Amino acid sequence: MTEAPTAPVEQPPLHMRRNAFDPIPELASIRDTEGVRTVTNAFGMTVYLVTRHDDVKSVLSDHARFSNARPPGFVAPGAPQLSDDEQARARSGNLLALDPPEHQRLRRMLTPEFTIRRIKRLQPRIVAIVETQLDAMVAAGRPADLVEHFALPVPSLVICELLGVPYADRDDFQRRSARQLDLSLPIPERLELGRQGRDYMAGLVAGARSDPGDDILGMLVREHGSELTDDELVGIAGLLLLAGHETTSNMLGLGTLALLRHPDQLAAVRDDPATIGPAVEELLRWLSIVHTAVPRITTAEVEVAGTVIPPGQLVFASLPAGNRDPAFISEPDALDVRRGAAGHLAFGHGVHHCLGAPLARMELQIALPALLRRFPSLTLAEEFADVAFRSFHFIYGLKSLEVSW
C-alpha cells in the first residue's frame, strides 16, 4: 500500500472534516460522482474511501475480502516496530481487530449480556444515574459544562458498573481514551497510552480471576474462564470500556447541541414520549459521530462502485456519507426527529455491528428527554461559533458545551 512521510497536520483528513454537524460538501461530491476515491488518512497513507450507503454496507458485510485483521509486517507511518508477541497481545480480545471465526468465538460469549432483554434490567439504574447527574448540574450552578457534568459521567458510570471498574478511576481512563482517539497525536504516544490502559485492565482481570463479581468480567471468568486467556479478557474489557463511554457521551453532548439548534424538534423530544425512539435513531444517523468503520484491508482484488481496488489496500467506509446518501433516505441533510431513520449505519453493519447498540439506545432514550424535562429552558451559554468540536478524534464530538437554564 502507498505510504507518505508523516508531517504535522493543520486540519483533519478529508473523511473527518465537518462543518459543525455536517460532513463537508466534498464528501457528498465523491458520493454523488465516482462513489470511491483515494484519499490520505491521518497518517499520510493512501486509502480508498467508500461513500455510498449500499457500498458501505457491502464492504462491512464482506469480511472475507475486507479484513479487520492486519497482515504480518503492517506498520503505520510513525509507528514503532513491535515484536510479533507485542502485536498479538495488543490485538488479543479486541473484537474490532479480529475476523471470523475468532471474532465470532469471542462475541458469542458476550452477546447474552447485551440482548435487549438483559439491557432492560439496567433501566432503573440508568434512570437513577441520570437523575443523580442532573442534580449535580443543578448543584454546580449555571452556566455549566454539559460535557463535564452530564454527557461524560452518565455513560461512564453505566459502563463502570457493567465492567466492575471503580468509578474513582474514571478520570484516568477518560484521559487515556480521549488521547488514544486523538489522531493528531504521535502514534508512539497513543501506543503508550494503550499499553497503560492494558496494564490497568490487567489488574482488574487479575482481581476478577481471584474473586469474580456480578459484572461482565466476573461473568466471563465464571462461565468462560478456561476458554479465555488473560490477554483476551484484558482486550475485551478495554474495548468495552473505551467504546462504552466515548461513543454515548459524544452522542449526548452533540445530540443536545443539535436539538438546541432545532427548538421545535427539541420540544418534541421533551414533551412527546412517542418521539424519543425515532429521535434517537435520527440523531444517530444525522450526526454519525464515528467518521468511518474500523479500516479494512482488502485480501483480494475487488471492485466497488466501478473502482478496482487491489489486494492489500486500506479501505475506509464513510458512515456520515452513507447515512446522508439520498439513495438511502429522502432529504438526508435535514434533521427530522419523527422519521426514525431505520437502516442507518451509525452502529456499523455485518458481523461487527456494534455489540453495545441496545445499551447506547437505552442510555440516549433515557438521558436526552430527562435532561430537557429537568431544564425546559435549557439554552446555550456561549456563541454557537465558539463551541469547541473534537475535530481530530476518531469519534466526533464536543470538547465542552456551556449551557444555562
C-alpha positions in Angstrom: 0.0 0.0 0.0 1.1 3.6 -0.7 2.6 5.5 2.2 3.7 9.1 2.6 6.0 10.7 5.1 4.3 11.8 8.3 4.2 15.5 9.0 2.3 17.9 11.3 -1.2 18.4 10.1 -3.3 21.6 10.4 -6.6 20.1 9.6 -8.2 16.6 9.7 -8.1 14.4 6.7 -11.0 14.8 4.2 -13.1 11.9 5.6 -13.0 13.5 9.1 -13.8 17.1 8.2 -17.1 18.6 9.2 -18.9 21.9 9.1 -20.3 21.7 12.7 -22.8 18.9 12.3 -22.4 18.3 8.6 -19.8 16.4 6.6 -18.0 18.8 4.2 -19.6 19.1 0.7 -16.6 17.4 -0.9 -17.6 14.1 0.8 -21.1 14.4 -0.8 -19.5 15.2 -4.1 -17.4 12.0 -4.0 -20.6 10.0 -3.2 -22.6 11.7 -6.0 -19.9 11.1 -8.7 -17.4 8.3 -8.6 -18.5 6.8 -5.2 -15.0 5.7 -4.3 -11.9 7.9 -4.2 -8.3 7.5 -3.0 -7.6 10.0 -0.2 -4.9 10.4 2.5 -5.6 9.3 6.1 -4.3 10.9 9.3 -1.0 9.1 9.0 -0.3 10.1 5.4 -1.3 6.7 3.9 -3.3 6.5 0.7 -6.7 4.8 1.4 -9.8 4.0 -0.7 -12.8 6.0 0.7 -16.2 4.3 0.1 -19.1 6.8 0.4 -22.4 5.3 -0.8 -24.9 3.7 1.7 -25.2 0.4 -0.2 -21.5 0.2 -0.9 -20.6 0.8 2.7 -23.0 -2.0 3.7 -21.4 -4.3 1.1 -17.9 -3.6 2.4 -18.9 -4.1 6.0 -20.7 -7.3 5.2 -17.8 -8.9 3.4 -15.2 -9.9 6.0 -13.6 -12.4 3.6 -12.5 -9.7 1.2 -12.4 -6.7 3.5 -10.5 -7.9 6.6 -10.3 -6.3 10.0 -7.0 -8.1 10.8 -3.7 -6.7 9.8 -1.2 -8.7 7.7 2.3 -9.5 9.0 4.6 -6.5 8.9 1.8 -3.9 8.7 3.1 -0.7 10.3 1.5 2.7 10.0 4.0 5.6 9.3 5.5 6.9 12.5 4.6 3.7 14.5 7.5 1.8 16.2 8.1 -1.8 15.1 6.6 -4.2 17.6 7.5 -7.7 18.1 5.1 -10.4 17.0 4.3 -11.1 20.6 3.6 -7.4 21.3 1.3 -7.2 18.3 -0.5 -10.4 19.3 -1.1 -9.1 22.8 -2.3 -5.7 21.6 -4.9 -7.4 19.3 -5.9 -10.2 21.7 -9.5 -9.9 22.7 -10.1 -6.8 20.6 -13.1 -7.8 18.5 -12.6 -4.9 16.1 -9.2 -6.3 15.2 -10.4 -9.8 14.5 -12.1 -11.7 11.7 -14.4 -14.7 11.9 -14.1 -17.4 13.2 -12.0 -15.9 16.1 -14.2 -12.8 16.2 -17.4 -14.9 16.5 -15.9 -17.1 19.2 -15.4 -14.1 21.5 -18.6 -12.3 20.5 -20.8 -15.3 21.3 -19.5 -15.2 24.9 -20.6 -11.5 25.2 -23.8 -11.4 23.3 -26.1 -12.7 26.1 -25.1 -9.7 28.2 -26.1 -7.2 25.5 -29.5 -8.5 24.4 -32.4 -6.1 24.7 -34.0 -8.2 27.4 -30.8 -8.1 29.5 -30.2 -4.4 28.9 -33.8 -3.6 30.1 -32.8 -4.9 33.6 -30.4 -1.9 33.7 -33.1 0.7 33.1 -33.9 1.6 36.7 -30.2 2.0 37.4 -29.6 4.2 34.3 -32.6 6.3 35.3 -31.0 6.8 38.8 -27.6 7.7 37.4 -29.2 10.2 35.0 -31.1 11.9 37.9 -28.0 12.0 40.1 -26.1 13.8 37.4 -28.9 16.2 36.7 -28.8 17.0 40.4 -25.1 17.5 40.2 -25.6 20.0 37.3 -28.1 22.0 39.5 -25.6 21.9 42.3 -22.8 23.1 40.1 -24.8 26.1 39.1 -25.2 27.9 35.8 -23.7 28.2 33.4 -22.4 24.6 33.4 -20.4 22.4 31.1 -22.8 19.8 29.9 -20.0 17.5 28.8 -18.3 17.6 32.1 -21.4 17.3 34.3 -23.7 15.2 32.3 -22.7 13.8 28.8 -19.4 12.2 30.0 -20.3 10.9 33.5 -23.6 9.2 32.7 -22.2 6.6 30.2 -19.0 6.3 32.3 -20.9 5.4 35.4 -23.0 2.8 33.5 -20.1 1.1 31.8 -18.0 1.2 35.0 -20.8 -0.7 36.8 -21.2 -3.2 34.0 -17.5 -4.0 33.9 -16.8 -3.7 37.6 -14.4 -0.7 37.1 -14.0 1.5 40.1 -15.7 4.8 39.2 -12.9 6.6 41.2 -10.6 5.6 38.3 -12.7 7.4 35.7 -10.5 10.5 35.3 -7.5 8.3 34.4 -9.3 6.1 31.9 -11.2 9.0 30.4 -8.0 10.9 29.8 -6.3 7.9 28.3 -9.1 7.1 26.0 -9.6 10.7 24.8 -6.0 10.9 23.9 -5.8 7.5 22.3 -8.6 8.5 19.9 -6.9 11.9 19.1 -5.4 11.2 15.7 -3.4 14.4 15.8 -1.1 12.9 18.4 2.0 10.9 17.5 1.4 7.2 17.2 4.1 6.3 19.8 2.3 8.4 22.4 -1.0 6.8 21.5 0.5 3.3 21.7 2.0 4.1 25.1 -1.5 5.2 26.3 -2.8 1.9 25.0 -0.2 0.0 27.0 -1.1 1.9 30.1 -4.7 1.0 29.6 -4.0 -2.6 29.2 -1.8 -2.6 32.3 -4.7 -1.1 34.2 -7.2 -3.7 32.8 -4.8 -6.5 33.6 -5.1 -5.6 37.3 -8.9 -5.7 37.1 -8.7 -9.1 35.3 -6.4 -10.5 38.0 -9.0 -9.4 40.6 -11.8 -11.0 38.6 -9.9 -14.2 38.3 -9.4 -14.4 42.1 -12.9 -13.2 43.1 -15.4 -12.9 40.2 -18.2 -10.5 40.8 -21.6 -10.0 39.2 -20.2 -7.7 36.5 -19.3 -8.7 32.9 -15.7 -9.5 33.8 -16.9 -11.8 36.6 -19.4 -13.5 34.3 -16.7 -14.1 31.7 -14.4 -15.6 34.3 -17.1 -17.8 35.8 -18.6 -19.0 32.5 -15.7 -18.9 30.1 -12.6 -18.6 32.3 -11.0 -21.8 30.9 -11.6 -20.7 27.3 -10.2 -17.2 27.6 -6.6 -16.1 28.2 -5.8 -13.1 30.5 -4.8 -11.1 27.4 -8.2 -11.8 25.8 -10.0 -10.7 28.9 -7.9 -7.5 29.0 -8.7 -6.8 25.4 -12.4 -7.4 25.7 -12.7 -5.3 28.8 -10.6 -2.5 27.4 -12.6 -2.3 24.2 -15.9 -2.3 26.1 -14.7 0.4 28.5 -13.4 2.7 25.7 -16.4 2.2 23.4 -18.9 2.2 26.2 -18.3 5.7 27.3 -16.7 7.5 24.4 -19.5 6.9 21.9 -22.5 7.6 24.1 -21.0 10.6 25.8 -20.3 12.3 22.5 -23.8 11.5 21.3 -25.3 13.0 24.4 -23.3 16.2 24.0 -23.6 16.6 20.3 -27.2 15.5 20.3 -28.1 18.1 22.9 -26.5 20.8 20.8 -28.3 19.6 17.7 -31.6 19.8 19.5 -30.8 23.3 20.9 -30.3 24.4 17.3 -33.7 22.9 16.3 -36.0 24.2 19.1 -39.2 22.7 17.6 -37.6 19.3 17.5 -36.2 19.7 21.0 -39.8 20.4 22.2 -41.0 17.2 20.6 -38.3 15.1 22.3 -39.0 16.8 25.6 -42.8 16.6 25.5 -43.8 13.6 23.4 -42.7 10.2 24.6 -43.6 8.6 21.3 -40.9 10.8 19.6 -38.0 9.7 21.7 -37.2 6.3 20.0 -37.4 7.7 16.4 -35.4 10.9 17.6 -32.5 8.8 18.8 -32.3 6.9 15.6 -32.4 10.1 13.5 -29.8 11.8 15.7 -27.6 8.7 15.3 -27.9 8.9 11.5 -27.7 12.7 11.2 -24.7 13.1 13.4 -22.8 9.8 12.6 -20.2 10.5 15.2 -17.9 7.7 14.1 -16.3 9.0 10.9 -15.5 5.6 9.4 -15.8 2.0 10.4 -12.6 0.4 11.5 -10.4 0.4 8.4 -10.5 -2.8 6.4 -7.7 -4.3 4.3 -8.5 -6.0 1.0 -7.5 -9.6 0.8 -8.1 -9.9 -3.0 -8.7 -7.6 -5.9 -12.3 -6.3 -5.5 -14.5 -3.8 -7.4 -16.6 -1.2 -5.5 -18.7 1.3 -7.4 -16.8 0.6 -10.6 -13.4 1.2 -8.9 -11.0 -1.7 -8.9 -9.2 -2.0 -5.5 -6.0 -4.2 -5.5 -5.3 -6.6 -2.6 -3.5 -5.3 0.5 -5.2 -1.8 0.4 -6.8 0.1 3.2 -10.5 0.8 2.7 -12.4 3.4 4.8 -16.2 3.1 4.8 -17.6 6.6 5.5 -20.5 6.4 7.8 -21.5 10.1 7.6 -21.6 10.0 3.8 -23.5 6.7 3.8 -26.0 8.0 6.3 -26.5 11.2 4.3 -27.0 9.3 1.0 -30.2 10.5 -0.8 -30.4 7.0 -2.3 -30.9 5.7 1.3 -33.2 8.4 2.7 -35.1 11.5 1.4 -33.9 14.9 2.4 -30.8 13.4 4.1 -29.3 16.7 5.2 -32.4 17.6 7.2 -32.8 16.6 10.9 -36.3 15.1 11.4 -36.7 13.5 14.8 -40.0 11.9 13.9 -38.9 9.7 11.0 -36.7 7.2 12.8 -34.2 6.6 10.0 -34.4 2.8 10.0 -31.4 1.1 8.4 -28.8 3.8 9.3 -25.1 2.8 9.6 -24.2 4.6 12.8 -23.6 1.3 14.6 -21.9 -0.2 11.6 -23.1 -3.3 9.7 -22.4 -7.0 9.4 -20.6 -9.2 11.9 -19.0 -6.1 13.6 -22.3 -4.3 14.1 -22.0 -2.6 17.5 -22.5 -5.1 20.3 -23.5 -2.3 22.7 -26.1 -0.8 20.4 -29.1 -1.7 22.7 -27.3 -0.2 25.7 -26.4 3.0 23.8 -30.0 3.4 22.6 -31.4 2.9 26.1 -29.0 5.5 27.6 -29.9 8.1 25.0 -33.6 7.4 25.2 -33.5 7.9 29.0 -30.9 10.7 29.2 -32.0 13.2 26.5 -35.6 13.7 27.5 -34.7 13.6 31.2 -32.3 16.5 30.6 -34.8 18.5 28.6 -37.6 18.0 31.1 -35.4 18.9 34.1 -34.3 22.1 32.3 -37.2 23.1 30.0 -35.4 26.5 29.3 -32.1 24.9 28.5 -30.0 27.2 26.3 -26.5 27.7 25.0 -24.4 29.9 27.3 -21.8 30.5 24.6 -22.0 31.6 21.0 -22.5 28.7 18.6 -19.5 29.9 16.7 -17.4 29.4 19.8 -18.4 25.8 20.5 -15.3 23.6 20.6 -15.7 20.4 18.4 -13.2 17.5 18.7 -12.2 17.6 15.1 -9.2 15.2 15.1 -10.9 12.4 17.1 -11.8 9.1 15.7 -15.2 9.7 17.4 -16.6 13.2 16.6 -18.0 15.2 19.5 -17.5 18.2 21.7 -14.7 19.3 24.0 -17.2 21.2 26.1 -20.6 22.8 25.9 -21.6 25.7 28.1 -25.3 25.7 28.9 -27.7 27.6 31.1 -31.3 27.3 32.1 
